[in-house]
């Protein structure tokens, strides 16, 4: 009878807990802490000259982690600077030639005007002496001289015009050279800027606050661009929980609901947080080989949906958390947080659209 009473009491206690709390709670032990870790890789290659961090060392964003031998990149910078100076000198030379050519054009233009005036005078002289010859008041020799002078002035005018046209065409050629020189100058400036960046890239700095992990960086090591040197893992408030709930559990869940969880590393200590977001698909959708269910031997398997949970601040043990620790999470689905203003506006717009339809 005593055993029966104890069994009935335990069953009643379990039933009461389930009726008042348990049926509103969704739990999973498929949960792990994570952090947005960053792999540090160089942008340039070379031998590592100095290393300033050790394993598991906390660093701040902007802190120097290592330096790559910069001598080759400093030489490349000097060469780029010399190329830039050469391009500037070439551009200045073309600009000076353009100024001189403009003076030649003006000179050729003045020659055309001078020869044109002389041609007009020679034309009048030829007309005058031809008229006097017809009246018997002039000589044949003077008339021939006037005609010869007219022909010479005409030839001189043609020569002056040809020189003027040639000067203008040469100016067009110089302007093309000027455009090419400007392009070369721009390219030299870009190369110089790239050389400066490459020289800066020899200093490897921390992109975020975190702790050094998976360090493969060693002094004297030959590294290549993009090779993984170390990983920076953010700690503290940057850590979050990913809990993989079954698809039968997420129906009553919503963003903002309260979450409690415990970690195997800290026993019964309860951490608190809130649901931040749901993954856009089940874990199988992002697997390397997604399952093909359109087959004759299909077997239904309950899928899991990753749920991101943000930790509440103020817990003294947060600073001791590490990504990868196992957790057991519980969501209280009775907690129905109010939607954000943006979500309220969006829902209102959707309802208005449905009513209009």
C-alpha positions as CSV (number, residue, x, y, z in Angstrom):
1,X,0.0,0.0,0.0
2,X,2.9,2.4,0.8
3,X,4.5,1.7,-2.6
4,X,1.1,2.3,-4.3
5,X,0.6,5.5,-2.4
6,X,4.1,6.7,-3.3
7,X,3.5,5.8,-7.0
8,X,0.2,7.6,-7.0
9,X,1.7,10.6,-5.4
10,X,4.6,10.7,-7.9
11,X,2.1,10.3,-10.8
12,X,0.0,13.1,-9.4
13,X,2.9,15.4,-9.0
14,X,4.1,14.7,-12.5
15,X,0.6,15.1,-13.9
16,X,0.1,18.4,-12.1
17,X,3.5,19.7,-13.3
18,X,2.7,18.7,-16.9
19,X,-0.7,20.3,-16.8
20,X,0.5,23.6,-15.3
21,X,4.0,23.9,-16.9
22,X,5.2,20.9,-18.8
23,X,2.8,21.0,-21.7
24,X,3.9,24.6,-22.5
25,X,7.6,23.8,-22.4
26,X,9.7,22.6,-25.4
27,X,13.1,21.1,-24.5
28,X,16.0,19.8,-26.5
29,X,19.5,18.5,-25.6
30,X,20.7,19.1,-29.2
31,X,22.0,22.6,-28.5
32,X,25.5,24.1,-28.6
33,X,27.1,27.4,-27.9
34,X,28.5,29.2,-30.9
35,X,30.3,32.5,-31.8
36,X,31.0,34.4,-35.0
37,X,34.6,33.4,-35.2
38,X,36.9,35.0,-37.8
39,X,39.8,33.4,-39.6
40,X,42.8,35.7,-40.0
41,X,44.6,35.4,-43.3
42,X,47.2,37.6,-45.0
43,X,46.6,39.5,-48.1
44,X,50.2,39.3,-49.3
45,X,52.7,36.5,-49.2
46,X,56.2,36.3,-47.7
47,X,58.2,35.2,-44.7
48,X,56.8,36.0,-41.2
49,X,59.3,38.3,-39.6
50,X,57.6,38.8,-36.2
51,X,54.8,37.2,-34.2
52,X,53.2,39.2,-31.3
53,X,50.5,36.8,-30.0
54,X,50.5,33.4,-28.3
55,X,47.9,30.6,-28.1
56,X,44.7,31.5,-26.3
57,X,45.7,35.1,-25.9
58,X,42.9,37.8,-25.7
59,X,43.4,40.6,-28.3
60,X,41.6,43.8,-29.2
61,X,40.5,44.9,-32.6
62,X,43.3,46.7,-34.4
63,X,46.0,45.0,-32.3
64,X,49.1,43.9,-34.3
65,X,49.3,40.1,-34.5
66,X,52.3,39.6,-36.8
67,X,54.5,41.2,-39.4
68,X,55.6,39.8,-42.8
69,X,59.0,40.7,-44.2
70,X,58.3,44.0,-45.9
71,X,61.6,44.6,-47.8
72,X,60.3,43.3,-51.2
73,X,57.1,45.5,-50.8
74,X,59.2,48.5,-49.9
75,X,61.3,48.1,-53.0
76,X,58.1,47.7,-55.1
77,X,56.8,51.0,-53.5
78,X,60.0,52.8,-54.5
79,X,59.7,51.5,-58.0
80,X,56.1,52.6,-58.3
81,X,57.1,56.0,-57.0
82,X,59.8,56.2,-59.7
83,X,57.2,55.2,-62.4
84,X,54.9,57.9,-61.2
85,X,57.6,60.5,-61.4
86,X,58.4,59.4,-64.9
87,X,54.8,59.5,-66.0
88,X,54.5,63.0,-64.6
89,X,57.6,64.2,-66.4
90,X,56.2,62.7,-69.7
91,X,53.0,64.5,-69.2
92,X,54.7,67.8,-68.5
93,X,56.9,67.2,-71.7
94,X,53.8,66.7,-73.8
95,X,52.1,69.7,-72.2
96,X,55.2,71.8,-73.1
97,X,55.2,70.5,-76.6
98,X,51.5,71.4,-76.9
99,X,52.3,75.0,-75.9
100,X,55.1,75.2,-78.4
101,X,52.9,73.7,-81.1
102,X,50.2,76.3,-80.4
103,X,52.8,79.0,-80.9
104,X,53.7,77.3,-84.3
105,X,50.0,77.3,-85.3
106,X,49.7,81.0,-84.5
107,X,52.9,81.6,-86.5
108,X,51.6,79.6,-89.5
109,X,48.3,81.4,-89.3
110,X,50.2,84.7,-89.4
111,X,52.2,83.5,-92.4
112,X,48.9,82.6,-94.2
113,X,47.6,86.1,-93.5
114,X,50.8,87.7,-94.7
115,X,51.0,85.7,-97.9
116,X,47.3,86.3,-98.5
117,X,47.9,90.1,-98.3
118,X,50.9,89.7,-100.7
119,X,48.8,87.6,-103.1
120,X,46.1,90.3,-103.1
121,X,48.7,92.9,-104.0
122,X,50.2,90.7,-106.7
123,X,46.7,90.2,-108.1
124,X,46.1,93.9,-108.3
125,X,49.6,94.4,-109.9
126,X,49.0,91.8,-112.5
127,X,45.6,93.3,-113.3
128,X,47.1,96.8,-113.5
129,X,50.0,95.9,-115.8
130,X,47.9,93.7,-118.0
131,X,45.5,96.7,-118.5
132,X,48.4,99.0,-119.3
133,X,49.8,96.5,-121.8
134,X,46.5,96.4,-123.6
135,X,46.5,100.2,-123.8
136,X,50.0,100.3,-125.1
137,X,51.3,102.2,-122.0
138,X,53.1,99.2,-120.5
139,X,55.8,96.8,-121.4
140,X,55.5,93.0,-122.0
141,X,58.4,92.4,-119.6
142,X,56.7,94.2,-116.7
143,X,53.4,92.4,-117.4
144,X,55.2,89.0,-117.3
145,X,57.0,90.0,-114.1
146,X,53.6,90.8,-112.5
147,X,52.2,87.5,-113.6
148,X,55.2,85.6,-112.3
149,X,55.0,87.4,-109.0
150,X,51.3,86.5,-108.8
151,X,52.1,82.8,-109.4
152,X,54.8,82.8,-106.7
153,X,52.5,84.4,-104.2
154,X,49.8,81.8,-105.0
155,X,52.4,79.0,-104.4
156,X,53.5,80.7,-101.2
157,X,49.9,80.8,-100.0
158,X,49.4,77.1,-100.7
159,X,52.6,76.3,-98.8
160,X,51.6,78.5,-95.9
161,X,48.1,76.8,-95.7
162,X,49.7,73.4,-95.9
163,X,52.1,74.3,-93.0
164,X,49.1,75.6,-91.1
165,X,47.1,72.3,-91.7
166,X,50.2,70.3,-90.7
167,X,50.6,72.2,-87.5
168,X,47.0,71.6,-86.6
169,X,47.2,67.9,-87.3
170,X,50.4,67.7,-85.3
171,X,48.5,69.3,-82.4
172,X,45.9,66.5,-82.6
173,X,48.7,64.0,-82.4
174,X,50.1,65.7,-79.4
175,X,46.7,65.7,-77.7
176,X,46.5,62.0,-78.3
177,X,49.9,61.7,-76.7
178,X,48.7,63.8,-73.8
179,X,45.7,61.6,-73.3
180,X,48.0,58.5,-73.3
181,X,50.4,60.3,-70.9
182,X,47.5,61.1,-68.5
183,X,46.3,57.5,-68.6
184,X,49.9,56.3,-67.8
185,X,50.0,58.8,-65.0
186,X,46.7,57.5,-63.6
187,X,47.9,53.9,-63.9
188,X,51.1,54.9,-62.1
189,X,49.1,56.5,-59.3
190,X,47.0,53.4,-59.0
191,X,50.1,51.2,-58.9
192,X,51.6,53.4,-56.2
193,X,48.5,53.2,-54.1
194,X,48.4,49.4,-54.5
195,X,52.1,49.3,-53.5
196,X,51.3,51.3,-50.4
197,X,48.4,49.0,-49.5
198,X,50.6,45.9,-50.0
199,X,53.2,47.4,-47.7
200,X,50.5,48.0,-45.1
201,X,49.2,44.5,-45.5
202,X,52.5,43.2,-44.3
203,X,51.3,44.2,-40.8
204,X,48.5,41.7,-39.8
205,X,46.1,43.2,-37.4
206,X,43.1,41.8,-35.5
207,X,39.8,42.6,-37.2
208,X,37.7,42.0,-34.0
209,X,38.0,41.5,-30.2
210,X,38.6,37.9,-29.3
211,X,40.8,35.1,-28.2
212,X,43.5,33.5,-30.4
213,X,42.8,30.0,-31.3
214,X,43.9,27.4,-33.9
215,X,47.2,29.3,-34.3
216,X,49.3,28.0,-37.2
217,X,51.3,31.2,-37.3
218,X,55.0,30.9,-36.6
219,X,58.1,33.1,-37.0
220,X,60.0,32.4,-40.2
221,X,57.0,30.6,-41.8
222,X,56.4,31.3,-45.5
223,X,52.7,32.3,-45.9
224,X,50.6,32.8,-49.0
225,X,47.7,35.2,-49.5
226,X,44.5,33.7,-48.1
227,X,46.2,31.0,-45.9
228,X,44.7,30.5,-42.5
229,X,47.1,31.8,-39.8
230,X,44.8,31.8,-36.8
231,X,41.2,32.1,-35.6
232,X,39.8,34.9,-33.4
233,X,36.9,33.7,-31.3
234,X,34.8,36.4,-29.7
235,X,33.9,35.8,-26.0
236,X,31.3,37.0,-23.5
237,X,28.2,38.7,-24.9
238,X,29.2,37.7,-28.5
239,X,28.4,34.0,-27.7
240,X,25.0,32.7,-28.6
241,X,23.2,29.4,-28.4
242,X,22.0,27.3,-31.4
243,X,19.3,24.9,-30.3
244,X,18.0,22.3,-32.8
245,X,14.3,21.7,-32.1
246,X,12.2,19.1,-33.7
247,X,9.8,20.3,-36.3
248,X,6.9,19.1,-34.0
249,X,8.2,21.6,-31.4
250,X,8.6,24.8,-33.3
251,X,4.9,25.4,-34.1
252,X,4.2,27.3,-30.8
253,X,7.6,29.1,-30.7
254,X,8.0,32.7,-31.6
255,X,10.8,35.3,-31.7
256,X,11.4,36.9,-28.3
257,X,10.2,34.0,-26.2
258,X,12.1,33.3,-23.0
259,X,14.6,30.5,-22.9
260,X,16.4,28.8,-20.1
261,X,19.3,26.4,-20.5
262,X,22.0,24.6,-18.6
263,X,25.4,23.6,-19.7
264,X,27.2,20.3,-19.0
265,X,30.2,22.3,-17.9
266,X,28.4,24.2,-15.2
267,X,26.0,21.7,-13.8
268,X,22.6,23.0,-12.7
269,X,23.4,26.7,-13.2
270,X,20.6,28.1,-15.3
271,X,21.4,30.6,-18.0
272,X,18.7,32.8,-19.6
273,X,18.1,34.2,-23.0
274,X,15.5,34.8,-25.7
275,X,14.8,33.4,-29.2
276,X,16.4,35.7,-31.7
277,X,15.5,34.0,-35.0
278,X,14.7,30.7,-36.8
279,X,16.8,29.2,-39.5
280,X,15.3,29.5,-43.0
281,X,15.3,25.7,-43.4
282,X,16.0,22.5,-41.5
283,X,19.5,21.2,-41.0
284,X,19.1,18.7,-43.8
285,X,18.6,21.5,-46.3
286,X,22.1,22.9,-45.7
287,X,23.9,19.5,-45.5
288,X,26.6,18.7,-48.0
289,X,24.4,16.0,-49.5
290,X,20.8,17.0,-49.0
291,X,18.4,14.0,-48.8
292,X,16.5,13.1,-52.0
293,X,13.0,12.2,-50.8
294,X,11.4,11.6,-54.2
295,X,12.3,7.9,-54.1
296,X,10.3,4.7,-53.6
297,X,12.0,3.8,-50.4
298,X,11.1,7.0,-48.5
299,X,11.2,6.9,-44.7
300,X,9.8,9.8,-42.8
301,X,12.3,11.2,-40.3
302,X,11.5,14.1,-37.9
303,X,13.6,17.1,-39.0
304,X,15.2,19.7,-36.8
305,X,15.1,23.4,-37.1
306,X,18.1,25.5,-35.8
307,X,16.9,28.2,-33.5
308,X,19.3,31.1,-32.5
309,X,19.1,32.2,-28.9
310,X,20.7,35.4,-27.6
311,X,21.9,35.2,-24.0
312,X,20.7,37.7,-21.4
313,X,23.4,40.0,-19.9
314,X,24.3,40.1,-16.3
315,X,25.2,36.4,-15.7
316,X,28.6,36.2,-14.0
317,X,29.5,33.0,-15.8
318,X,29.0,34.4,-19.3
319,X,32.7,35.4,-19.5
320,X,33.6,31.7,-18.9
321,X,31.5,30.4,-21.8
322,X,33.2,28.8,-24.8
323,X,31.8,28.0,-28.2
324,X,31.1,24.3,-28.7
325,X,29.8,23.6,-25.2
326,X,26.8,21.3,-25.0
327,X,23.5,22.6,-23.6
328,X,20.0,21.6,-22.7
329,X,17.5,24.3,-23.6
330,X,13.9,24.9,-22.7
331,X,11.5,27.3,-24.3
332,X,8.4,28.6,-22.5
333,X,5.8,28.9,-25.2
334,X,3.3,30.7,-22.9
335,X,5.5,33.8,-23.2
336,X,4.0,35.7,-26.1
337,X,6.1,38.9,-26.7
338,X,4.6,41.9,-28.4
339,X,5.7,42.2,-32.0
340,X,8.1,45.0,-32.9
341,X,6.8,48.2,-34.5
342,X,8.2,47.3,-37.9
343,X,6.5,43.9,-37.7
344,X,3.2,45.5,-36.6
345,X,3.3,47.9,-39.6
346,X,4.0,45.0,-41.9
347,X,1.2,42.9,-40.5
348,X,-1.2,45.8,-40.8
349,X,-0.2,46.3,-44.5
350,X,-0.8,42.6,-45.2
351,X,-4.2,42.7,-43.6
352,X,-5.1,45.8,-45.6
353,X,-4.0,44.1,-48.8
354,X,-6.1,41.0,-48.0
355,X,-9.1,43.2,-47.3
356,X,-8.7,45.1,-50.6
357,X,-8.5,41.8,-52.5
